[in-house]
Amino acid sequence: MKFLLKPSRVTRPAGSAPKAARGGSPAVLGAALLGFFLICLDALIVTVALPGIGRSLGGGMSGLQWVVDGYTLVFAALMLSAGALSDRIGARRAYGGGLVAFALASATCGLAPSLGVLVAARLVQGGAAAVMMPTSLALVRQGFADQAKRARAIAVWTVGGAVAVAAGPVLGGALTASLGWRWIFFVNLPAGLLALALLARVPASPRLSSRLDAAGQVTAMVTMGALTYGVIEGGAGGFGRPSVVASLLVAAAAAGAFLAAQAKGAHPMLPLPLFRSRVVAVSLVVGFMLNAAYYGGVFVFSLYLQQERGQTALHAGLLFIPMTALVAVVNLASAKLAELFGPRVPMVAGQLVATAGLLALLTVGAHTGVWSVAALMVPVGLGGALAVPALTALLLDAVPGDRAGTASAVLNTGRQVGGAIAVAAFGALLSGADTFLTGMRWSMSLAAAGLLLTAGATLTLPRGGRRAAKS
C-alpha cells in the first residue's frame, strides 16, 4: 500500500494547503471518521459478548475483565506518546499503520483459540487505537484549511464517536446472538479496508521534529498495567496474595518513577506545570469519574442482564438503547447550555444527573422488570453526555494555545484510565461479594460517591471557567 511505504514529504511553503484541503476533503473526513468510529465501537461492543466469550474460552471473571481492560489500558497508556509519533512520521503514515495493525489485531481476536490469545490481540488493538485517535484528528485539521469548515468536520467526526458508543452494545448483542461473538471483531475488517482505501487518496502529511519520552512511556505502561493486574487479580483471589501485593508495590514505584521522569525530563509526555491550574486538575478528575461510572456501569449491567436475568446477548444489547440513543443530542444541548450559562452549569448538572441514576440503580432487585432496569440506566448515559462537551471546552479554554493538544490528550487518557480502573474495581467487587446484586450495589455506590465528590469540586471552579494554566 503506497501510503505506508512512501515517506511523507513537505513540498509546499509553510502555511499553505493543497487545493483539496482549502475546500475540505471528503476522503480525509471519511477515513478519519471510520477510524474514530472503530476506536469507540471496540471499547463497548465487547461488553455484551462477554458471557458468550466466557462460555467459549473460559477464564472466569478476571479473564473477562482483561478482555475489556486489555484494550482500554494500552489505549490510555500510549495515547500521550502517539501524538509525538504522528509528528515524527506524518499523520497519514501513522494513521495508516494504526489502521493496518487494528485490522490485523481484530482478525486475530476473531480467530483466537484461547482467552490468552484474545487478550494479547486486544492489547495490540488498544495500541493501534492509541495511534489512530490523535492522527485521525490531525488528518481532519490537515484536510480542512478553512476554520469554519474544519469546525463542521470536527463536529461530524465527534458524532461518529457518539454513534459508535450508542451502537456498540446493540451491534455486539445482535452479532453475538446471530453469528457468534467472533463476528464482533470481524465486523471491523470491511470498515478498516474502506478507511484504508479512502486514506490512499489523502495527500502526504508533513513530518515534524518531535521527541518521544521513552522513560515516561515505559513507566506509565508499568504503572497502569501493574495497578490493573493487582486490582483484577486481587478481586479474583484476594489482595493478600504475594503476586497481588508485589504488583501493587511495582505500580507505586513505577508511578513515582513516572512523576520523576516528567519533572526532570527535557521533553515530558505529561507536562506537570499543567496541573498548577485548578481548572485542569478538576477537569481531569471529573473526566476520570464520568468514564468510570459509564463504562463500569455498562460492564456490570451487561453481565447482570445475561447472567442474572437470563437475557440473550441481543436482548441485553437492545436494553442499552435508551441509555445511549440520545447521547449525540445531549452533547449538542451541553454546548448550548455552556454558551448561555458557562461550562460549570452543564458539568455540575451532568454529574448530578448521573449520580441520581446510579443511586436509582441501587433499587434493582431480582424481580425488577428488565425494561425498568433499562430506564434506570438512562440518567447515567445522559449525565455523561451533558457534562463531557462542557468539560472539554473548559479544559481547552484553561490552557495556553500551544498546550491545547497536550491537554486534550491528557484528558482523553484520564478518561480511558477511569474506564479501565472501574472495570477492574467493579469486577473485583462482583467477585468478592456474596451475591452478584451485592457486588453490583457496592459498585454503583462507589461510582455515585465519586461523582458527588467531583461535582462538589466542580463548584469550586470560576463561574466562567476561563483561568489560564501557567506554563
N, C-alpha and C positions, 0 to 999 in steps of 0.2 A: 504494500500500500504506500503510495508515493509520499503522502503527508507524514508518514512515520520515518521514512528513510532519508528524505531530502532535508538537509539542515535549513532552518529558518534564516532568512537574510533580510536586513533592512536596506532597501534601495531607494527610499524616498526621503525627502527632507523631514526633519523632526517637526511634529505638529501637523503634518499633512495626513490625509487619509485617502485610500483608494476610492474610486468613484462609487463603487457599490456601497462603501461604508457611509458616504455622505447621505444617501437616500435611505440607508438601512438595508441590511442583508437578510432576506428570509432564510437563506441556508444557515447563516450563523445562529439566528434565533431558533430555528428548528433543531439544529444539532445540540445547542445548549439546553433547550427546553426538554428534549428527550432524555439527556443525561441527568438533569436535575430531577426529572420525574422518576427515573430508575433509582436514584440515590434515596429519595424519600419513600418510594414504594417498598424497597427492600428492608427498610427499617421496621415496617409494620406488617407486611404481607405474611411474614413467617409466623406471627404470633398465633393466628387461628389454626395454623397447621401443626402446632407443637404436639398436641396429643397424638396425631397421626404419625409424626416423626418418632415419638417415643415408642409407639406400638411397633413400628417397623424396625427401628435401630436400637431400641433400649436406651439405657443411660440414666433413667430416673430424673428427678427434679434438677439436680445440679447440671446434668448433661444438657437439658433443655434450656437452662439459663445461659449456658455457654453458646448455644446456637444463636441466641439473641445478642448476648454481650460480646461475642467474638467479633461481630460486625461493628457494633457501636463503639467498642473500646478502641480498636485500631483506627477507626474513622476519626474519633476525637483526638487521639494521641498524635496523629500525623498531620492533622489539618493545618496547624500553625506553620509547619515546615513546607507544606505543599505550595504555598504562595511563593516562597523563595525559589523552589524548584521550577515553578512556572516561569518566573522571571528569567532564570538562567537558560532554559532550553526553549522558551517560547510557549505561549499559551496553547496554540493549536497543536504543537507537537506533544506537549504534556497531556492535553485533553485526549488526544488520540491514543496515546499509550495507556492512559487510565481506562478508556472505553474498552480497549482490547483485553486488558487484564481483568476488567469487570466481567466481560462476556465469558472469558475462559474460566474464571472462578465460578460463575453461575452454572456453566455446563458441568463443572466438577461437582458442585453442590447437588445438582440433579442426578448425577450418576454415582454419588457417594455410596460405597458398600458398607460403611460403618459410621458411627457417630463421630469418631476421631477425624476421619477424612472430611466429614461435613463441617465440623468446627474449623479445621485448618483452612478449608476453602472459604469459609465465612470471614476468616481473618484477612485473607487476600482480597476478598470483596470489599472489606472495610478500608483497606489501604488504597485500593483503586478509587473508591468513593471519595476519600480524602483528597486525592489528586484532582478528581473531576470537579469537586464543588467550587473551589476558588477559580479554576481555569474556565469553567463554564461562564461565570460572571465576567471574567476578563475578556472572553470572546465577545460577549454582548457589548462591552464597552468598546472593543476594537471595531465591531461591525456597525455601530451606530454613532457617528460623529456628532450628529445634531443632538443637543441636550434634551429637547422635548421628546424626540423620537426615542432616544435612549431610555428616558424615564418610562415611556409606554412599554418599551420592550422589556425592561426590568419588571414592570408590573405583570406582564404576561408570563415571564419566567417564574415569578413568585406564585402566580395562580397554578402553574404546573405542579409545583410542590404541594400546594393545598389540595389539588385534585388527587394527587398520589396518596396523601395522608388519608383522604376520605375513601379512596378506592381500595387501599391496602387490605383491611380486614375482609371486605366483601369479596374482592377478587381472590384472596387467599382461600376463603371458605369455599367459593364456587369451584376453583380449580382442584382443591383437595377432595371435595365431595364427588366431582365428576370424573377427574382424570388421575387423581393421586397427588400427594404432597410434592413429588418431584417436579411437577409442572409449575409450581410457583417460582422455580428458578429457571426452567426452560423458557418461560414467557419473556425473560429478559433478552433472549438472543435475537429475535427479529427486531425489537426496538433498538438494540445495540448496533445491529448491522445497518439499519436505516440511519441512525445517527452518524455512523462512520461514512456512509455514502454522502450525506449532507456535508460532513466535515471536509471531504475531499474537494469540495467546491469553495472552501473558505481560504482567503489569502493567507500566506505565511505570517506568523506573528513575530514582532521584534524580539530580540534576545537582549536582556539587560544584565548588568552586573549585579549580582546578589550573592550573599554568603550564607551558607547553611550553618546553623548552630548545632553541631554534632553532639556536643556534651549535653545540651539541653534536651535534644530529641531522645537520646538514649535514656537519660534519667527520667524523662516524662513517661516513656513507654514502660520502664521498670516500675515506676511508682503506680501507675494505673493498673498494670497487669497484676502486680503483687497484691494490691488492695482488693481488686475484684476477685482474685483467686481466694484470698483469705476470707472474704465475706461469703462467697458462694460455698466453699468447702466447709467453712465453719458452721454455716446453717445446716449443711447436709450431715456432718459427722461430729459437730461440737467444736467450740472455739478453744478448747484446751489442748487439742491435738498438736504435737510438736510441729508438724508441717504448716499448720494454720498460724501458730504463733510466729514461726520463722518468717512466713510470708508477710505478715503484718509488720514485723520488725524491718524487713527488707523495704517494704513500702515507705515506712517512716524515714529510714536512712536515705533512700533514693529521693524522697521529697526534699529533704534537707540539702542534698547534693544539687538537685534541680534549682532550688532557690539561690544557692551559692553561685551556680553557673550563670543564672540570669543577672545576678547582682554584679558579677565581676567580668562577664563576657563582653567582648567588643561588639558582637552582633547578636544580642539575645533574641530568641524567638518570642519571648514574653517580656516586654519592657516593663519592669517593676514600677517606674515612675507613674505609669497609667493609674495605678491603684492609690495614688495620693488623692485622687478625686473621689469624693464620697459618692457622686453620681455613678461613676464607673463601677466602684466596688458593690454598691447596692444593686445595680443593674445586672451584674454577673450572678449574684446570689439569687435574685428573682428568676432569671433565666434558668438557672440550675433547678430550682424548686418547681417551676412550671413544667419542665420536661420530666422531672421525677414523678410528678403527680400524673401526668398524661400517659407516658409510656409505661410507668409502673402499673397504672390502672388498667390499661389495655392488656398487659401481660397477665395480671391477676384474674381479670374477668373473662379472658379467653379460656383460661383453664377452668374457671368456675362453671361457666356455661356448658362446657363439654363434659368435664369430669364429674361435676356435682349435680348438674341438672339434665344430663343426657342429651344435650342438643347436638345435632350434626355440625360438621365444620361449616357447611353452607348456612344453616340457620344461625349459628353463632356469628358469622360474618354479617348477615343481614341485621342482626340485633345491634351492630355498631353503627348502622347508618344514621340513626337520629343523633348520635354523638358527633359524627364527623361531617354530616351533609352541609351544615351551614358555616363551616369554618371560613371559606373564602368570603362569604357575605359579611360575616362579623369582622374579618380583617379590614374590609373597606370601612365599616362603621367605626372601627377603632381609630382609623386615620382621621375621619371627620370629627370625632369627639376630641381628639388631640388638638386639632386645629381650633376648635371652639373653646376648650377649657384647659388646654395644656396636657402633656402626656401623663402627668401624675394621676389624673382622674380615671382614664381607662385602665391604667396599670393597677390602681388600687381596686377599682370595681371588678376587673377581671380576676384578680386573686381572691376577692371575697366571694364572687360567684362560684369559682372553682372549689373554694373551701366549703361552701354550702352544699355543693354536690357531693363532695367526699363525706361530709357528715351525714347526709341523707343516705348514702350507701351503707352506713353502719346499721340501718334498719333492715337490710336484706337478710332474709332467712330462708329456710328450706322450702317454705310454701309461698314465697313471693313470686308473683307471675313474672315470666321472663321478659315480657314487654314492659312491665313496671320497672324491672332492673334496667332495661334499655333507656327508659325515660329518666331514671335517676342518674344515669351516666352523662346525660346531655350537658348539665352545667359545668362539668369538668372540661369538656371539649370547648364549650363556648367561652368559659373564663380564660383559658389559654389563648384562644383566638382573639379575644378582646385586648389582652394585655401585651402580647408579643410585638405587634407592629409599633405600638407606642413606646414600648421598652427599647426597641431597636433604634427608633428615631431619637429618643432621649440620649442614648449612649453615643450615637454619632454626633449629636449636637454638643456633647460634653468634651470632645477631644479635638485637638488641632487637626486641620485638614490632612496633613501628611501622616497622621496616625489612624485615619478612618479605616483603612484596610486591615490594619493590625487589630484594631478594636473590634471590628466585625468578626474577624477570625477567632479572637478570644471569646467573644460572646457565643458563637456557634459551638466552639469547643466546650465551653462550660455547660451549655445546654445538652450536648451529647453525653458528657460525663454524668450529668444529672440523670438521664435516662438509663445509662449503664449501671450506675450505683443503685438506682431504685429497683431494677430487675434483680440485681444481686441481693439487696437487702430484703425485698419483699419475698423473694423465693426462699431466703433463709427463714423468714417468719412463718411462711407456709409449711416449710419442712419441720420446723421446731415446735409448732403448735399441736395441741391435742386433736383439733379438728381443722378442716380447711376453713370453715367460717370464722373460727377464732383467729387464725393467721391473717385472713382477709381483713377482719376488723382492725387488727393491730396495724396492718399496712395502711389502710385508709386513715386511721387516726394519726399515724406518724406523718403522712403527707399533709393532712389538714393542719396539724400543728406547725409544720414547717412553713406552709403558705400564710398562716396567720402572722407568724413572726416576720416574714418578708414583707407582708402588707404593712405591718407597723413600721418597718424600716423605710418603706417607700414614702410614708407620710412625713418622714424627716427631710425629704429632698425639697429643694426650692420649688415653688409652685410652677414656675416656667420651665425649670429643669435645664436652663442654659448656663451651666457653670463649667468653664473650660478646665480640663485637666492640665496640670503642669507637665511640661515635657522636660 
